[in-house]
C-alpha cells in the first residue's frame, strides 16, 4: 500500500465519503442498474494481520473499491457488523469468474478471509423456479 503512505486522516475520510457517499441502505439491498450484472454477498472476517493493522482499514477499503471497479464490478454497500463476521459487502459483477478473481486478489493481501454468496433478485429466482421440470 505504498500509494497511501502520504494520505492524512482528513483526506482519507474525504476520499472514503466520495467513494461510498452515493450508496444508501436501499441501494445496497435493492439491485438496480445494469441487468447484466449479478449480485454477490461477501461475508468477511479480519485475519490476525488485518486486525493488527485495523487503523488502516479505511485505506484498505479504498484500495479494495478501486480493485473491484478495475475488474468491472461495483461495490454497492459495505457494512461492518457484530457477530460471526466482521463485515458484509454487497457487490455487483458481470459473472462468477470476475468475483472469484477479485476475492482472490483482495484476499491474497492477507488481511481478510471471505465467504462469497451469489444472490438472486426475486425476478431472477422466479425465472429459476419457472424453469423447473
N, C-alpha and C positions, 0 to 999 in steps of 0.2 A: 504494500500500500504506500509506496514511496510518493505517489502523486498527491497524497493527502497530508503529508507531514507539515506543510505550512498553513493549513487551514485552521483559523481560530474558531472559537466556540460560536461567536455571533454569525460568522459567515456560514458555518456548518448548519446552524439552525435555520438560517435563511434559505440555504440550498435545499434542505430537507422539506421545508414548507413549500417551496416551489415544486419539488418533485411530487410530493404527496398531497399538496393542498387542494387539488382538484378532485380527490377521491372522497366520496361521502359514504356513510354507512350503507345507504340504499344502493349506491353504485357497486359496492363490494359484494352484495348478496343478490343483486339482480344483474344477470349477464346481459349487457347491452352492446350495441355496436356491430361490428363485422360478424356475420353469421358463420363465416368460415373459421372462426376462432372457437376453440373448445375451452371449457373451464376446468381448472385444476385447483385442489385444495392441498396446500403444503403444510403439514404439521411438523414443527421443528423443536429440537432441544439443543441447548448450548453444550458443547463439549467442555472438557476441563480447560482447554486452551481458550475457548470462546468466553467462558465465564471469568477467567483470569484477566482478560482484556475487555471486560464488559463496558468500560468507559469509552471504548472505540466503536460501540455497536452502531451509533448513528452514522459514522463514517462508512462502516461496512454495509449498512443499509443502502446508502447512496451508490456505492460501488456495485452492490447486487442489483439494484434497479437499473443501472447502466448496462450490466451484463444481460439482464432479462430483455431490455429494449434492443440491444445489439443482436440478439438472437431472434428478433421478430416477435417477441411475446410482450405482454403488458401486465404489470403488477396492478391489480385492481384494488387491493387492500392489504394492509399489514397490521396485525393486532398482536400485542404482547399479552399473554394470558397466564392465569394461575392454574395450577394443577399438573397433570401428567406432561403437558407440553409447555414450552416457553413462548412460542409464537405460532400464529396461524397466518398464512399468506394465501390470498386468492389471486390466481394467475390465469390469464387467457393466453393461449398459444395455438398455433396452426395445427399441431399434431403431437402425438406422444413422443416422437423422436426428438423434437425440439425441447420438450420438457425434460427428457432424460439427459440431454446434453447440458442444459442449464443447471439441473440438480447436481450433476457430476462436477461441473465447473465450479459452482459455488461451494459444494461440499468438499472439494479437493483442497480448499484453503484450510480446512481443519477446525473451523470454529463452530460448525453445526452438524447435526445428524438430522436427516429428514425422512418423512414418510409422505408420499405424494399420492393423492387420490384423484381419479378422473371424476368430475362432477357433471351431471346431466341436468339440463333445464327440464322443466315439466314437459315442454313440447318435444324435446329430444327423447325423453323417456316414453312419451306417448307413442312416438314412431317405433321405438323398440318393441313396445308391447303389442302394437298393431301388427308387427311383422312376425309375431309368434305363431307357430303352427296350431 
